[in-house]
Amino acid sequence: MTSHVEAIGTCVLVLSSGFKLHLEKGFYVPSFYENLISVSKLAPLGFYFNFTDFGFNLLNKYEIIGYGQLVDS
C-alpha cells in the first residue's frame, strides 16, 4: 500500500502537560486518520517510554510529559 506525502516539515505538538514537542522532518499524509510518532526517532533525542498493558508514558529527563493509550486498530 502506498500513500501520498503532501509535505515534509516541522510540527510543534503541544502535549496536555504543556510540553512542546518539536517534530522535525515530519511527513504530512492526508490519507492518515491518526498520527504516528516513531519511538525509534525520539529515543536518541533523550526521550524515554514506559509501556504498560494499557498504555504508555512519555518521559523527558525522567519527567512524565505525556501519555497515551495502546489501541489495537
Phi and psi in degrees as GROMACS dihedral restraints (atoms count N, CA, C in turn):
[ dihedral_restraints ]
;  ai    aj    ak    al  type     phi  dphi    fc
    3     4     5     6     1  -119.8    20    10
    4     5     6     7     1   157.0    20    10
    6     7     8     9     1  -137.3    20    10
    7     8     9    10     1   149.7    20    10
    9    10    11    12     1   -84.2    20    10
   10    11    12    13     1   124.6    20    10
   12    13    14    15     1   -91.1    20    10
   13    14    15    16     1   116.1    20    10
   15    16    17    18     1   -83.6    20    10
   16    17    18    19     1   -31.9    20    10
   18    19    20    21     1  -157.1    20    10
   19    20    21    22     1   156.3    20    10
   21    22    23    24     1  -127.3    20    10
   22    23    24    25     1   130.3    20    10
   24    25    26    27     1  -174.6    20    10
   25    26    27    28     1  -166.6    20    10
   27    28    29    30     1   -99.4    20    10
   28    29    30    31     1   136.2    20    10
   30    31    32    33     1  -126.6    20    10
   31    32    33    34     1   137.4    20    10
   33    34    35    36     1  -103.8    20    10
   34    35    36    37     1   116.8    20    10
   36    37    38    39     1  -102.2    20    10
   37    38    39    40     1   115.4    20    10
   39    40    41    42     1   -91.4    20    10
   40    41    42    43     1   114.3    20    10
   42    43    44    45     1   -80.3    20    10
   43    44    45    46     1   163.9    20    10
   45    46    47    48     1   -60.8    20    10
   46    47    48    49     1   -21.8    20    10
   48    49    50    51     1   -78.1    20    10
   49    50    51    52     1   -10.1    20    10
   51    52    53    54     1    95.9    20    10
   52    53    54    55     1   -10.7    20    10
   54    55    56    57     1   -67.0    20    10
   55    56    57    58     1   136.0    20    10
   57    58    59    60     1  -102.0    20    10
   58    59    60    61     1   114.4    20    10
   60    61    62    63     1   -98.5    20    10
   61    62    63    64     1   113.8    20    10
   63    64    65    66     1   -90.2    20    10
   64    65    66    67     1   112.0    20    10
   66    67    68    69     1  -101.3    20    10
   67    68    69    70     1   110.7    20    10
   69    70    71    72     1   -95.3    20    10
   70    71    72    73     1   149.4    20    10
   72    73    74    75     1    57.3    20    10
   73    74    75    76     1    38.3    20    10
   75    76    77    78     1   -82.0    20    10
   76    77    78    79     1   149.6    20    10
   78    79    80    81     1   -96.4    20    10
   79    80    81    82     1   135.2    20    10
   81    82    83    84     1  -102.2    20    10
   82    83    84    85     1   112.4    20    10
   84    85    86    87     1  -119.8    20    10
   85    86    87    88     1   102.7    20    10
   87    88    89    90     1   -57.6    20    10
   88    89    90    91     1   -28.4    20    10
   90    91    92    93     1   -76.5    20    10
   91    92    93    94     1   -12.5    20    10
   93    94    95    96     1   -77.4    20    10
   94    95    96    97     1   130.8    20    10
   96    97    98    99     1   -99.9    20    10
   97    98    99   100     1    -3.2    20    10
   99   100   101   102     1  -133.8    20    10
  100   101   102   103     1   156.0    20    10
  102   103   104   105     1   -85.7    20    10
  103   104   105   106     1   143.2    20    10
  105   106   107   108     1  -121.1    20    10
  106   107   108   109     1   129.2    20    10
  108   109   110   111     1  -125.7    20    10
  109   110   111   112     1   127.0    20    10
  111   112   113   114     1   -80.4    20    10
  112   113   114   115     1   120.7    20    10
  114   115   116   117     1   -60.8    20    10
  115   116   117   118     1   -40.1    20    10
  117   118   119   120     1   -66.8    20    10
  118   119   120   121     1   -20.6    20    10
  120   121   122   123     1   -86.7    20    10
  121   122   123   124     1   -29.7    20    10
  123   124   125   126     1   -83.0    20    10
  124   125   126   127     1   -33.4    20    10
  126   127   128   129     1   -56.3    20    10
  127   128   129   130     1   -46.1    20    10
  129   130   131   132     1   -65.7    20    10
  130   131   132   133     1   -15.9    20    10
  132   133   134   135     1   -88.5    20    10
  133   134   135   136     1     3.9    20    10
  135   136   137   138     1    98.0    20    10
  136   137   138   139     1     9.2    20    10
  138   139   140   141     1   -90.1    20    10
  139   140   141   142     1   147.3    20    10
  141   142   143   144     1  -124.1    20    10
  142   143   144   145     1   153.1    20    10
  144   145   146   147     1  -126.4    20    10
  145   146   147   148     1   137.1    20    10
  147   148   149   150     1  -119.5    20    10
  148   149   150   151     1   105.8    20    10
  150   151   152   153     1   -93.7    20    10
  151   152   153   154     1   141.0    20    10
  153   154   155   156     1  -124.4    20    10
  154   155   156   157     1  -175.1    20    10
  156   157   158   159     1   -66.4    20    10
  157   158   159   160     1   -24.7    20    10
  159   160   161   162     1  -113.3    20    10
  160   161   162   163     1   -14.9    20    10
  162   163   164   165     1  -177.3    20    10
  163   164   165   166     1  -153.6    20    10
  165   166   167   168     1  -154.0    20    10
  166   167   168   169     1   158.1    20    10
  168   169   170   171     1  -113.7    20    10
  169   170   171   172     1   141.9    20    10
  171   172   173   174     1  -105.1    20    10
  172   173   174   175     1   125.7    20    10
  174   175   176   177     1  -119.7    20    10
  175   176   177   178     1   146.8    20    10
  177   178   179   180     1  -133.7    20    10
  178   179   180   181     1   120.4    20    10
  180   181   182   183     1    55.2    20    10
  181   182   183   184     1    42.6    20    10
  183   184   185   186     1    65.8    20    10
  184   185   186   187     1    15.7    20    10
  186   187   188   189     1  -111.4    20    10
  187   188   189   190     1   130.8    20    10
  189   190   191   192     1   -69.6    20    10
  190   191   192   193     1   121.0    20    10
  192   193   194   195     1  -113.4    20    10
  193   194   195   196     1    -9.9    20    10
  195   196   197   198     1  -168.2    20    10
  196   197   198   199     1   169.9    20    10
  198   199   200   201     1  -155.0    20    10
  199   200   201   202     1   166.1    20    10
  201   202   203   204     1  -160.6    20    10
  202   203   204   205     1   165.1    20    10
  204   205   206   207     1  -101.5    20    10
  205   206   207   208     1   141.8    20    10
  207   208   209   210     1   -82.1    20    10
  208   209   210   211     1   126.2    20    10
  210   211   212   213     1  -125.9    20    10
  211   212   213   214     1   128.2    20    10
  213   214   215   216     1   -91.8    20    10
  214   215   216   217     1    99.8    20    10
